[in-house]
Amino acid sequence: MPVKKYKPAKRVRGGHNPRLLDEAPFDLGRSLPVALVRASHARQALLVAVGVTVAAALSGRSTREVGLVLITVLVGQLVIGLHNDVVDARRDREHSRENKPVAEGYLDRSNAGFTIMVGILLVIPLSIANGTAAGIAHLAIIALAMLTNAGVLRRTRFSFVPWAISFGLFPAFLSYGGWGGEGSGGAPTIAITLAAALLGVALHLLRSLPGLVDDNKDGSRSLPLTIALRTGAPRLMLLSMILTGVALALLIVAALTSGLVR
């Protein structure tokens, strides 16, 4: 029986194995770092962090304290956003939502969960570095947001409550804050706390607008959906924008009159 001679695989120019040509090219948009950024709601996290940081700067905090506020709030918000995408992965998949790495399967839940744990381990000392009272206030914001992600009050008419409390705690985070607690003030004024809480409610309404149809299909009865079913989505959008403007104006007035610290 004749022995077949071995013929090596043909090689293309440059000496590359042709089998490699059949493999999918590297997709930067689906790489782990980019997927984590997309899943963490980075844009929203950055907006909140910048807003709180600007408030810290306007309150007269030193440069290093302002920098600490920025990194602390940013890490906390990124953890909240990533946790939200992990919890909502099944719903996002059912509703075929785009730019959801966990739901689409190119960000493994274990990688996302590990990143969340690393973020929590990082944000705890960062929060306490602002002072014990300020750190507790900031960690309470994160804990409340994660409980909300998990479904606490989220699909009821009281869905605005966690948002109001969370944003209402940011003035306490700033008023009690300082580098290691040094130079920290006292409790925040009632006026600025209420204005911040109102801003949280307004942002809750705005953030809910893109998902109203899916929420209705899921049987949710959140405050934004309840309002939209009665007035229509366009009026809800207008109401949200007006409420946001009013809340921002009240924040400015409260800062100029009563100030941050009692």
Residue, then its C-alpha position, 0 to 999 in steps of 0.5 A: m500500500p503506497v504511503k501518501k506523501y505529506k504536503p504542508a499547508k500552503r502559506v500566503r504572503g508574509g508566512h501566515n497560516p491560512r487558517l488564521l485568516d478564517e478567524a474573526p478579526f479583533d473587535l476593539g468595541r467588544s474587548l474587555p476594557v471597552a465592554l466594561v466602560r459601556a456596561s458601567h453607564a460611563r457617560q451618566a457616571l461622569l456627568v454625576a461625578v463632574g456635577v458633584t465635583v463642581a459643587a465641591a469646588l464652588s464650596g471652597r474645597s482645596t484642589r486635592e479635596v476636589g480631586l478626591v471628590l471626583i475620583t470617589v464619586l466617579v468610582g461609585q457611579l461606575v460600580i452602580g452602573l455596572h451592577n445595573d447592567v448585570v441585574d438587568a441582563r435578562r430584561d435587556r436581552e428579552h427587549s433586544r436592547e443594544n450596547k448592553p455587553v452583558a446581555e449580548g454576551y461579550l462581557d461575561r457576568s463573572n468578569a463584570g461581578f469581579t470588577i464590581m467587587v474590585g470597585i467596591l473594595l476601592v470605593i470604601p477607602l476612597s469614601i472614608a478618605n473624605g471623612t467618616a461621616a462623608g464616607i458613610a453618606h457616600l456609601a449609603i448612596i451606593a448601597l441604596a442605588m444597588l438595592t434599587n437596581a435589585g428591584v426595591l421600589r423600582r417598579t412601583r409608584f414610589s420609584f422616585v424615593p431612592w433617587a430623592i434620598s440618594f441625591g439628597l445625601f450628596p450635600a451631606f457628603l460634601s458638607y461633612g467632607g474634607w481631606g481625611g475629615e480635616g476641615s469638614g463642616g457640619a450638617p447640610t442646610i435643609a434648603i440645599t438638601l431638598a433642592a438636591a432631592l428634587l433634582g434626583v426626582a427630575l433625573h429619575l423621570l428623564r432617565s426613565l423615558p427611553g425605557l417606558v415602552d419596555d417597562n409597560k410590557d413588563g408590567s412595571r408601574s413606576l412613577p414615570l410610567t404612571i405619569a406617561l400613561r396619563t399624560g403621554a410621553p411628550r408631556l412627561m419629557l416636558l415636565s422632566m425638563i422643566l422640573t430639572g431646570v427648577a431643581l437646578a435653579l433652586l440649588i443655585v439659590a440655596a447655595l447663594t443664600s443659605g449655603l451648604v453647611r448649617 
